[in-house]
């Protein structure tokens, strides 16, 4: 767990080290997520351009980007589920109105609960981490870029999530 948090912090430091070069390449926005096509989650996403920040001026990795997101999962009962992802992806140039991308990253899943039964409060929590594999599409909704992303996370027994959202800035 500490290793994954350290990797996320290292990515944040890398992005902060080049604020002038990455400033124009930051996009953010809301997203809705279906977790295992069963539970609904809402959250926010921030995308950072990495290709130029890392000095990659040509080739397939020129448009490399990082995507950070956090989501609150709506569940039954008094449980709280939070999902955090830090991913790196590469878009592919195609001659179409959509831009596909593929990537990988890390995932942190946090759940906690507190319930009172017969006057006694029972509570618990757990945090687990895993790896992500993902693919998605960027497309335009008029002036607003949008995305759809399918992600497999190895956290716990593994789960699939499908995200939709819009991005502002960048």
N, C-alpha and C positions, 0 to 999 in steps of 0.2 A: 504494500500500500504506500509506504513512504517513498519507494522508488518511483511510483507513478506520479505522485504529487511533485517530487523533485523534477521529473521530466516535464511536467506541465509548467512548473516555475521556470525551468531553463528556457522553454519556448517563449514564455512571457518576457524574460530578460532579453532574449534575442530580438524580439520585436521592439522592445523599448530602447534597445541600443541604437536603433536606426530610425528614430521618429521622423526625420525629415524625408527619408527615402520611402517609408511605408505609409505616410500620412494620407496620400491620395488613394491608396489601395485598401482602405478599410470600409467594409460594408456591414450593416447590422440590421436586425429585424426580428419580428416575432415568428414563431413556428408552432404548428400543431403536430403531435406525434401519436401514432398508433403503436403501442407496445405489444408485441405478439398478436397484433390484430385484435386485441381484446380490451386493453385499457387505454384511455385517452390521457394524453399529457399535453401541457402547454409550456412554452419556454421562450427563450431568446437565443439568438445565434449571432456571432461576430465572425466575419471572414477577413483574413489578412493576406495580402499579396506577399509571397516569400521569394519568388524568383529574382526580382530586382534587388531585394534586401540582401540576398545571398550572393549577389554579383553574377547571376546567371542571365546572360544577355541574349542567348539564342539556344535553340534546341527544344526538345519536348518539355523540359522542366522550366522553361522561361516563365510560364504562367502558373507555376506551383503556388498553392495557397494553403493556409492553415485555417481550420474552422473550429471554433470553440463554442460549445452550447451547454446550457443548463436547463433542465426540465422538471416540472412538478407533475407527478403522476396521480391522477384521481383514482382512488380506490375506495372500496366499501369499508365501513368501520372507521376506527380512529387511527389508522396507520398513515404514516407520512413516507412517501417514496420520492427520492430525488435522484436524477440521473445527470451526470456530467460527462462530456466527451471532449477530447482534444484530438483532432484528426488532421492529417496532411493529405492533400489530394492533387491530382494532375488533370486538368481539362484536356479534351481532345478536340482538335480542329476538324470540323466536318462542314460540308456545305449545306447547312440547314438552319432553320430558325432556332434550333436548340443546340446546346453544348453539353455533351456527356462528360462525366468525370468519374474517376475511380481513385480510391485511397485506402488508408489504414490509419489506426490511431489507438488511443487508450480510452478506457471507460471506467468510471467510478459510480457505483450504485449504492445509495444510502437509504436504509429504511429504519423506521422507528415506530413504536406504538406505545400507547398508554391507555389502559382500560380499567375501569373500576367494576369489580365483581363482588357482590355481597359486602360492600363497604371497604374492600381492600383493593388498593391500586396495584396493578401489575403492569410493568413496563419492560421494554427491551429495545435493543437497536443492534444494527450490524452494518458494516461497510465492507464492500468487496470491490475488486477491480479486475479488469480483463482487457482483452484486445478487441479492436474493431476492424472489420472489413466492410467497405461501403462502395456504392456506386450511385450516381445521381445524374440529374439533368438540370441545367439552367435554361430558363426561357423567359421571354419578355411578355409582360401584361401591360401593353402600352408603354408608358414611361418607367414602369416599376419592374425590375428584374425579380423573378421568382425561382423557386427550386422545388424539386421533389427528390427525396433520397431514401434509398433502401440500405439498411445497415444490419449486419450480424455482429453481435457482441458475445464474447465468451464468458462474461460475468455470470457467476452461479452456474446453472445448468445450460446457459446460453439462451439468447432470445433474439428475435428479429424486430426491428422497428422501421416504420415508414413515416417519414417527415415531409411536411409541406410548409412552405412559408414564403415571405417576400423579404427583399433586402433593400435598404436605403443607403445612400452614400456610394463611395467607391467610384 
